[in-house]
Amino acid sequence: MNFKFAHNNLNVYDLQRSLNFYKEALGLKEVRRKEKEDGSFILVYLGDGQTPHQLELTWLRDMDRPYELGDNEIHLAFTVDDYDAAHAKHAAMDCICFENPSMGIYFISDPDGYWLEIIPERR
């Protein structure tokens, strides 16, 4: 029996705002979408065009407030081939929420407050 990652899921309050953020900040593009016939939810799968892994954004019609993430002690990590350019882009977007120069990493925060780790590609 072999298991393989399929996707990660994040629930989002404002789907279009999140789609715009993930496209601008990380270059993720919509791969597919599933909408419930009654309009109660929309699932949008994003991909990086390089790996099979996907990020599923879930929008729920009946969610009437932004999500409360508690201690938010989870994150997704992304490698980047031009760390300095990525850092400059994210600084201009004002979405850097934490930096750890001694480890050579930083985190950005998406519109719902999820943290995304940015790691330089190791060669």
C-alpha positions as CSV (number, residue, x, y, z in Angstrom):
1,M,0.0,0.0,0.0
2,N,1.4,3.4,-1.0
3,F,0.1,6.8,0.0
4,K,0.9,10.0,-1.9
5,F,0.1,13.6,-1.1
6,A,-2.9,14.9,-3.2
7,H,-3.5,18.4,-1.8
8,N,-3.7,20.6,1.2
9,N,-6.9,22.5,2.1
10,L,-7.4,26.0,3.5
11,N,-10.8,27.5,4.1
12,V,-11.1,31.1,2.9
13,Y,-13.6,33.8,3.7
14,D,-13.2,35.9,0.5
15,L,-12.5,33.5,-2.4
16,Q,-11.6,36.1,-5.0
17,R,-9.3,38.0,-2.7
18,S,-7.5,34.7,-1.8
19,L,-7.2,33.7,-5.5
20,N,-5.7,37.1,-6.3
21,F,-3.3,36.9,-3.4
22,Y,-2.0,33.3,-4.2
23,K,-1.6,34.3,-7.9
24,E,0.3,37.5,-7.1
25,A,2.3,36.3,-4.1
26,L,3.2,32.8,-5.2
27,G,2.2,32.4,-8.9
28,L,-0.3,29.7,-8.2
29,K,-3.0,29.2,-10.8
30,E,-6.4,27.6,-10.8
31,V,-6.2,24.0,-12.0
32,R,-9.8,23.0,-11.4
33,R,-13.0,24.1,-9.6
34,K,-16.0,22.3,-8.1
35,E,-19.1,24.2,-7.3
36,K,-22.1,22.7,-5.4
37,E,-25.2,23.1,-7.4
38,D,-27.0,24.8,-4.6
39,G,-24.2,27.4,-4.2
40,S,-23.3,26.2,-0.7
41,F,-19.6,25.8,-1.4
42,I,-16.9,26.3,-4.0
43,L,-13.6,24.3,-4.1
44,V,-10.8,25.8,-6.1
45,Y,-7.6,23.8,-6.7
46,L,-4.4,25.8,-7.3
47,G,-1.2,24.4,-8.8
48,D,2.3,25.7,-9.3
49,G,2.7,24.2,-12.8
50,Q,5.8,22.3,-11.7
51,T,4.8,19.8,-9.1
52,P,1.6,17.6,-8.8
53,H,0.8,19.0,-5.4
54,Q,-2.2,21.3,-5.2
55,L,-3.7,23.7,-2.7
56,E,-7.5,23.5,-2.3
57,L,-9.2,26.7,-1.3
58,T,-12.7,26.1,0.1
59,W,-15.3,28.8,0.2
60,L,-18.4,28.2,2.2
61,R,-21.5,30.4,1.5
62,D,-22.8,30.2,5.0
63,M,-19.6,31.4,6.7
64,D,-20.6,34.8,8.0
65,R,-17.3,35.9,9.6
66,P,-13.6,35.6,9.0
67,Y,-12.1,32.3,10.2
68,E,-10.6,32.2,13.7
69,L,-7.3,30.4,13.4
70,G,-6.5,30.1,17.1
71,D,-2.8,29.8,17.7
72,N,-2.3,29.2,13.9
73,E,0.6,26.8,14.6
74,I,0.4,25.3,11.1
75,H,1.9,26.5,7.8
76,L,2.6,25.5,4.2
77,A,6.1,25.9,2.9
78,F,7.2,27.0,-0.6
79,T,10.7,27.0,-2.1
80,V,11.8,29.8,-4.4
81,D,14.7,30.0,-6.8
82,D,15.3,33.7,-6.3
83,Y,14.9,34.3,-2.6
84,D,15.9,38.0,-2.7
85,A,13.5,38.8,-5.5
86,A,10.7,37.0,-3.7
87,H,11.5,38.8,-0.4
88,A,11.4,42.2,-2.2
89,K,8.1,41.3,-3.9
90,H,6.5,40.2,-0.6
91,A,7.8,43.2,1.3
92,A,6.2,45.5,-1.4
93,M,3.0,43.6,-0.9
94,D,3.3,44.2,2.8
95,C,2.5,40.5,3.6
96,I,5.7,39.5,5.4
97,C,4.6,38.6,9.0
98,F,7.8,37.0,10.4
99,E,11.4,36.7,9.4
100,N,14.2,34.4,10.7
101,P,17.4,35.6,9.1
102,S,19.5,33.1,11.0
103,M,17.6,30.3,9.4
104,G,17.4,32.1,6.0
105,I,13.5,31.9,5.9
106,Y,10.5,34.2,6.3
107,F,6.8,33.9,6.4
108,I,4.0,35.7,4.6
109,S,0.4,35.9,5.7
110,D,-2.5,35.3,3.3
111,P,-5.8,37.3,3.5
112,D,-7.2,34.8,6.1
113,G,-4.1,34.9,8.3
114,Y,-2.6,31.6,7.3
115,W,1.2,31.6,7.4
116,L,3.2,30.5,4.3
117,E,6.9,29.8,4.8
118,I,9.3,30.9,2.0
119,I,12.5,28.9,1.8
120,P,15.4,29.4,-0.7
121,E,15.8,26.5,-3.1
122,R,18.7,24.5,-1.9
123,R,21.1,23.4,-4.7
